[in-house]
Amino acid sequence: MITEIKAVVFKTSQLKATKEFFESKLEIAIEESSITHFVIHSKGIRILFVESDDHFEVELYVRKTLSSSAKNKLTLHPIEKKSALTIVEDPNNIKIIISKLLTVKNNKQDA
C-alpha cells in the first residue's frame, strides 16, 4: 500500500505567538487562519496549528491507498468503498491518524 502524509496538526496553547513567529521571523505568509487555528500549505501537506488549553500535542494524518499493482489483482465484483480511521501513537506520544480506503464485497442477491 502507498502511504501519503496529508496533514500534521500541532495543538498549542501559544497559538498567537506561534503564528507571529512564522509570519515575522520566518516570513511565511499565512493565508488561512482564524482565532483558533492557522494553516501552512507545503507540497500537498497541510501543517495545521490549533489552539489548545492542554499541553503541546502533535497529530499526524496519513492516508493509505492500494498500489496500482494491488488494484490490478482485484477481481471484478460489485464492491462498496468505505473509509476507516485508525489512531496509533508512536514512542513520543505523537498521535498518528490513518485513513484507509476499505473495499467490501457487496453480497446483495437478486430476489
Secondary structure by P-SEA (a helix, b strand, c coil): cbbbbcbbbbbccaaaaaaaaaacccccccccccccbbbbbcccccbbbbbbcccbbbbbbbbbbbcaaaaaaccccbbbbbbbbbbbbccccbbbbbbbbbbbbbccccc
